[in-house]
Amino acid sequence: MKAFRVAVVTAAQRVLAERGGLLVSLGFYLAVVSVVTSLWRAAAGAHGGTVVGYSAVALTWYIATSEAATVSLNIRLIEDIGNDIASGTIVAELLRPASVVGIRVASEVGRALPRLAILSLSGAVAAFLLSGGHGPPDPAALLLAMPALVLAIAVNLVAQHAFAGVAFWIRDARSTWFLYQKFVFIAGGMLLPIEVLPHGIERAARLLPFMAMAYAPARLASGHFEPTLLLVQAGWLAVLGAIAVAVFAAGERRLQVVGG
């Protein structure tokens, strides 16, 4: 546990020291939130004030939260992990007594948390201003959205490690990264609530882990008090964490067999 705690703290300190990077992330985040929420507010205004049950205010808080959950992370993490595997960098890490997946995920959580804190606070202010001075639709649900955001980035990170593990076999994770991001954008509810999707696709999205990465905290922040979403996130975190560990263990065995 000490190794994981050190990994989180060290990574967080490095991110806080790079103020330029934080400002770039913040500027990008605010630009995306402003553009996407303006589109959703226009849609809500054109359809009797709601879109699939979300008011213009709710949609504003939804997008501010879903974007914070994803912009906080390194969007090319899968590709970076794949490069480390293909180049052999991962071999030295496999020799350590601590879990490679555990240390890597802890480091990425440490990198994401400072960004998440800054983006979440800025997003709350932006949502308040963009919605014409309206606060969150349900303050109690917004409080639940805070731990949901942390769970969202944790689920996203372990899932990316599970996906990136294919590089042990195909040596190139770029195609995996491209496919993964599209799932997060649509099935994960990053750009739009999954209720907007056609019925069959919506049902499928609810059964996939991507909804735990953006939709769950955004749904809560938009005023829907649904504590079970936190349980869904925790379940996916456990499942995907086990898959990521299993994939890396299988990859290590393959390296031993082929002399990688």
N, C-alpha and C positions, 0 to 999 in steps of 0.2 A: 504493500500500500504506500509505503514511503516513496518508492520509485515513481509511482503514478502521480502522487501529490507533487513531487519535485518537478515532474514533467509538465504538469498543468501550470504551476507557478512560474517556472522558467519561461515557458512559451508565452504566457500572459505578459510578463515583464518585457519581453522582446517586442511584442506588438505595441505596448504602451510607449516604448521608447521610439518607435517609428511613427511619429505624429503625421508625417506626410501621407503615409499609407492610410491612416485612419481618416484623414480629411478627404482623400480620394474616394474611399468607400462611402463616407457620409454624403459627399456630393452626388455620387452615382445613385445612391439609395434615394435621396430626396427627389432627384430628377425623375426616377422611375415611378415613385409613389405619386408625384404630382401629375404625371401624364396618364398613368393607368387609372387613378381614381377619378380624374376628370372625365374619362371615357365612361366609367361605370356610373358616375353621377348623372351624366347625360342620358344614359340608357334607362336609369331608374326614373328620371323625369319624364321620359317618353312613354313609360308603361305604367301610368297611374301611381308613380312614386315608389314602386318596388320592382325588384327583379328576383324571381323565384323566392319570394318572401323576405328578401333583404332590402332595407330602405337605403337611400343614398348615403345616409350617415353610417349605417352598418357596413356598407360596402367600403367606405373610406377607411374605417377602422380595420376591416378585414384585410385590405391590400397593404396597409401600413404594417400589419403584423406578419402576413405571409412573406412579404419581401424581406423583413428583418430576419426571419428564420432562415432565409437562403443566402442573402447578400453577406451575412456574417461569416460565411464559410468560403474556403478556397474553391471556386467553381471548377477548377481543373485538377482537383485532388486525385481523381481516379487516374488521370493521365500521368501525374507526377509519381504516384505509387507504381504504376506500370513501368515507368522509366527506371525507377530504383530496382525493380525486380529484373528487368531486362539487362541493366548494366552490371548487375551483381552487387550493387550497394547493399541490398537486403541481406546478403550472405553474412556480413559481419554482425548485423543485428540479430540474426538467428542464433549466433553463438552465445548471446547473453542469456543469463538465467531467467530474466523477466520475459513475460509474454510480449512478442513483437507487436501484435495487434493491440494489446492493452496499452503499451507505451506510446505507440503511434496515435491511437485514438485520444489518449490523455493529452498529448501534445497539441493535437488539433482542437480539442475542447478548450485548452488554455489559450490558443490563438483566437478562437471564436468568441469567447466570453466577453472580452473587452469591447469588441466590435458590437456584439449583441446588446450590451448595456447601452452603448452610445446610440446605436440605431434605434433601439426601443424607446429611449427617452425622446430622441429627436422625432421619431415617428409619432409618438403620442402628441407632441406639440403640433406637428404637421397635420395630423388627423383632426385635431381640434380646430385649427385655423382653416383647413380646406373644407371642413364641413360647416363652416359658418358659425363657429363658436359652440358647436354641440359637443358635449362630453361623450364618453363611451356609453353605448345603449344600456349596458348593465355593468355597473362597477364591480359587483361580486364576480361576474363572469370574467371581467378583465383581470382580476386578481388571480384567477385560475390560469389565465393565459400566460402568466409569468413563468411558473414551473413548466407549463406546456411548451414554452419556447426553448427552455433548456433541454427538455426531453426531445424536442424536435431536432435540434442540432446533433444530439447524441445518436438518435436513430439514423439520421442522415449520414453521419460519419462512419458508423459501423457498417451500414449498407454499402457505402462507397468502398470500404476495404474488402467487403465480400465480393463486390463486382470486380474490383481491380485485381483480385487474386487470379483471374483468368490469365493474366500475363505470365504466370508460371508455365502455362501451356502454349499460348499463342504469341507471347513476347511483345504484343502491342495492344494496349488498352484504350487507344484513342476511339475506336468504334464503340467500345463499351461505354466510354464517357459520353459520347454523343447521344446514344440511346437512353442512357440513364437520365440525363438532363431533361430530355423530352418527356419522360415519364413524370419527373418531378414537376415540370411546368404544367402539365395537363392533369394527369391522374393524381398528382400531389396537391392540386388546388392552389398552386402558387399564383397563377395569373387570373384564375376565376374560381368561384365556388364550384365544387363538383356537382352541386344540384343543377347547374346550368347544362351539364352534359346530357346527351340522350340517355333515356332510362337504362338501357342495357349496359352502356359504358359507365354510367354512374354507379350501378350496382357492382360492377367489376372493380371500379376505383375504390369503393369502400372495403373491398376484400384484399386490396394490395397494401403493402407497407408504406407507399409513397404518401398516402393521406396523413400519416403520422408526422410527416416532415414539414408541412406547411398548413394544410387544411385544419388540423386539430387546434393549434393555437389561434389561428385566424378565426375559426368558427366561434371560439370562446370570446375573443376580443370583439366580435361583431354583435355580442349581446345574447348569445345562446348559452345558457347555464347548463352544461352537459359534462359533469365530472367524470362520466365513464370514458370520455375521450382520453383522459390521463391514464386510465387502466389499459386502454388500447395501445397507447404509446409505450407504456412500460412493457407490455407483452411483446410488441414488435422489437423493442430494444433487446430483450432477452433472446428472442429467436434469431434475429439478425446477428447479434453478437456471437452466438454459438456457431452460426454458419460461417462467419468471418474467421473465427478461430479454426474451424474444421478445414476451411479452404486453404489457409496458410499452412496448417499442419500437413495437408496433402501435398502442397507445393514444396514444402521442405523435404518430404520423402522423395519427391520426384527429382529434386536437385541432387540428393544423395545417390539416387540410382543412376542418373545420367552424368554425374560428376560435375554438375553446374557450379 
